[in-house]
């Protein structure tokens, strides 16, 4: 074994393990094409992606929500009187492993979708300041908002996406999300009140109707292309994008139709 960078002793809850961190040079492929893609990260839909001349897709965060609710409750129920019990720690570790598996699977799936679509550059919304303001103080999103954001691991996902994409010659660029949720992707109007209800955006100027997360992803992609508003766009695929759900049994993402047709 060569190029050992670090040696760590790790307790997995039952026994000690010795982890060796090695450095390995991986040949970088050429980008699979010249197209761009935009990714918006969120709470209800963990991810929305728009690829140039390709499909618009949503990836709900239901699995993470359900796991977080279940394991947080189970951890609380097994908490010891003098701090975390052994069962409580094991519960926390299991949730951490399941979350990490979800993030690895999602980032790998997204990169493969981009390879298939001939993407060379991905723009992803930069959420590095979502927990802290410009002064370094913690932001308060309210009890419910703080609970949802805690542990959602947006930065972890972005880092996984970066290194998996790099293996295929795809560049990931974190971009400022300013005005992406206020600007109409079709006519360019900037207005706060165009979100008529949760998850739905209706432009008061051109009357385009679209899924709110999808149009965020469209605008994020435009940040790296510097392209003008897109003009006429089909309301159908904007308002009803493809939906991919995580299947815990197979450990993969399938379209909603595939999930519903499982025997």
C-alpha positions in Angstrom: 0.0 0.0 0.0 1.5 3.3 -1.1 0.9 7.0 -0.5 -0.7 6.7 2.9 -1.8 10.1 4.0 -3.5 9.4 7.4 -4.1 6.6 9.8 -7.2 6.7 12.0 -8.5 4.5 14.8 -12.4 4.5 14.6 -14.9 3.0 17.0 -17.9 1.8 15.0 -20.0 1.0 18.1 -18.9 -2.6 18.5 -15.2 -2.7 17.8 -12.2 -0.5 16.8 -11.3 -0.3 13.2 -8.1 1.0 11.6 -8.8 3.3 8.7 -6.0 4.1 6.2 -6.4 7.2 4.0 -4.3 6.9 0.8 -3.7 9.2 -2.1 -4.4 7.8 -5.5 -4.1 9.7 -8.8 -7.2 9.2 -10.9 -7.0 10.1 -14.6 -9.5 12.8 -15.5 -11.7 12.2 -18.5 -12.5 14.8 -21.1 -15.9 16.5 -20.5 -18.7 14.5 -22.2 -20.0 17.5 -24.1 -20.3 21.3 -24.0 -23.7 21.8 -22.3 -24.5 23.3 -18.9 -26.7 22.4 -16.1 -28.1 24.2 -13.0 -28.9 22.8 -9.6 -31.1 24.3 -6.9 -30.9 22.7 -3.4 -33.9 22.9 -1.0 -35.8 21.3 1.8 -39.0 19.8 0.4 -37.3 19.0 -2.9 -33.8 18.3 -2.0 -32.7 19.0 -5.5 -34.0 20.4 -8.8 -31.9 20.2 -12.0 -32.2 21.9 -15.3 -29.9 20.7 -18.1 -29.4 22.6 -21.4 -31.8 21.1 -24.0 -32.5 18.3 -21.6 -35.1 17.3 -19.0 -36.1 19.2 -15.9 -36.1 17.0 -12.9 -37.0 17.0 -9.2 -35.5 14.9 -6.4 -37.7 15.1 -3.3 -36.1 14.9 0.2 -38.9 12.6 1.6 -36.4 9.8 2.5 -34.2 12.2 4.5 -37.2 13.7 6.3 -38.6 10.3 7.3 -35.3 9.0 8.5 -34.6 12.2 10.5 -38.0 12.1 12.2 -37.7 8.4 12.9 -34.1 8.3 14.2 -34.4 11.6 16.1 -37.4 10.2 18.0 -35.7 6.8 18.5 -32.5 8.5 19.8 -34.6 10.6 22.2 -36.4 7.5 23.5 -33.1 5.7 24.2 -31.3 8.7 25.8 -29.7 7.8 29.1 -30.2 9.8 32.3 -26.5 10.8 32.4 -26.1 11.6 28.7 -26.3 9.5 25.5 -26.7 5.8 26.0 -25.0 3.1 23.9 -28.3 2.5 22.0 -28.7 6.3 21.5 -25.2 6.6 20.0 -25.8 3.6 17.7 -29.1 5.2 16.5 -27.3 8.4 15.7 -24.6 6.6 13.9 -27.1 4.6 11.8 -28.9 7.8 10.8 -25.6 9.3 9.8 -24.7 6.3 7.6 -28.1 6.3 5.9 -27.9 10.1 5.2 -24.4 9.7 3.8 -25.6 6.8 1.6 -28.4 9.0 0.3 -26.0 11.8 -0.5 -23.5 9.6 -2.2 -26.2 7.9 -4.3 -27.8 11.2 -5.3 -24.5 12.8 -6.3 -23.5 9.8 -8.3 -26.9 9.7 -10.0 -26.8 13.4 -10.9 -23.3 13.2 -12.4 -24.3 10.2 -14.5 -27.4 12.1 -15.7 -25.1 15.0 -16.7 -22.7 12.7 -18.5 -25.6 11.2 -20.4 -26.8 14.8 -21.4 -23.3 15.9 -22.5 -22.8 18.5 -19.7 -19.4 20.0 -19.2 -20.3 22.5 -16.4 -22.7 22.4 -13.5 -23.8 25.5 -11.6 -25.1 24.8 -8.1 -26.5 27.4 -5.7 -24.0 28.5 -3.1 -25.7 27.9 0.3 -22.5 28.4 2.4 -24.0 31.3 4.2 -27.4 29.7 4.9 -26.6 29.2 8.6 -24.5 32.3 9.2 -24.9 36.0 8.1 -22.2 38.3 6.8 -21.1 38.9 10.4 -20.6 35.2 11.2 -23.7 35.2 13.5 -26.1 32.3 13.3 -29.2 33.0 11.2 -32.6 32.3 12.9 -35.1 30.7 10.5 -37.6 30.0 13.3 -38.0 26.7 15.2 -39.4 24.8 12.2 -36.9 26.2 9.7 -33.9 25.6 12.0 -34.9 22.0 12.6 -35.3 21.4 8.8 -31.9 23.0 8.0 -29.9 21.2 10.7 -28.3 18.2 9.3 -29.4 18.7 5.7 -25.8 18.7 4.6 -25.9 20.9 1.5 -22.2 21.6 1.6 -21.5 17.8 2.0 -23.6 17.1 -1.1 -21.8 19.9 -3.1 -18.4 18.5 -2.2 -19.5 15.0 -3.2 -20.8 16.3 -6.5 -17.6 18.2 -7.2 -15.3 15.3 -6.8 -17.5 12.8 -8.6 -18.0 15.3 -11.5 -14.3 16.0 -11.7 -13.7 12.3 -12.5 -15.7 12.8 -15.7 -14.1 16.1 -16.6 -17.2 18.1 -15.5 -16.6 21.4 -13.6 -18.9 22.3 -10.7 -19.3 26.1 -10.1 -21.0 27.3 -6.9 -22.9 30.5 -7.8 -24.6 33.3 -5.9 -28.4 32.7 -5.8 -29.3 36.4 -5.6 -32.6 37.1 -7.4 -32.9 33.5 -8.8 -36.2 33.0 -6.9 -37.6 36.4 -8.1 -36.7 36.5 -11.7 -38.9 35.0 -14.4 -36.9 32.6 -16.5 -38.9 33.5 -19.6 -39.3 37.3 -19.7 -36.8 38.4 -17.1 -39.2 40.3 -14.8 -38.0 40.6 -11.2 -40.8 40.6 -8.7 -41.1 39.2 -5.1 -44.8 38.4 -5.3 -44.8 35.9 -8.2 -45.0 32.9 -6.0 -48.7 32.4 -5.8 -48.6 29.4 -3.5 -46.1 27.0 -2.1 -44.1 25.4 -4.9 -45.8 27.3 -7.7 -44.5 30.4 -9.6 -46.7 32.4 -11.9 -45.2 35.4 -13.7 -47.6 38.4 -13.6 -46.0 39.7 -16.8 -45.9 36.8 -19.3 -48.2 34.4 -17.3 -45.7 31.6 -17.5 -46.5 28.9 -14.9 -43.7 26.8 -13.5 -42.6 24.7 -10.6 -40.8 27.1 -8.2 -37.7 24.9 -7.6 -37.4 24.2 -11.3 -37.3 27.8 -12.3 -34.7 28.5 -9.6 -32.5 25.8 -11.3 -33.1 27.4 -14.7 -32.0 30.8 -13.4 -29.0 29.2 -11.6 -27.8 27.7 -14.9 -28.2 31.0 -16.6 -25.7 32.5 -14.1 -22.9 30.6 -15.8 -24.1 31.1 -19.4 -25.0 34.8 -19.0 -27.8 34.1 -21.4 -30.9 36.4 -21.7 -34.4 35.3 -20.6 -35.4 32.2 -22.5 -38.6 33.5 -24.2 -41.4 31.1 -24.9 -41.1 27.9 -22.9 -43.6 25.1 -22.6 -45.6 25.5 -19.5 -46.2 21.8 -19.3 -42.6 20.7 -18.6 -42.0 23.7 -16.5 -45.0 23.1 -14.3 -44.7 19.3 -14.2 -41.1 18.2 -14.4 -39.9 14.6 -14.0 -39.7 13.3 -10.5 -37.2 10.9 -9.2 -37.7 9.1 -5.9 -35.1 7.3 -3.8 -35.8 3.5 -3.4 -34.3 2.4 -0.2 -34.4 -1.3 -1.1 -32.4 -1.0 -4.3 -30.4 2.0 -3.2 -31.2 3.9 -6.4 -33.3 6.7 -7.8 -36.2 5.8 -10.1 -38.8 7.9 -11.8 -42.1 8.2 -10.0 -43.8 6.0 -12.7 -41.1 3.3 -12.2 -41.7 3.4 -8.4 -45.4 3.1 -8.8 -45.1 0.1 -11.2 -43.0 -2.0 -9.0 -44.5 -5.5 -8.4 
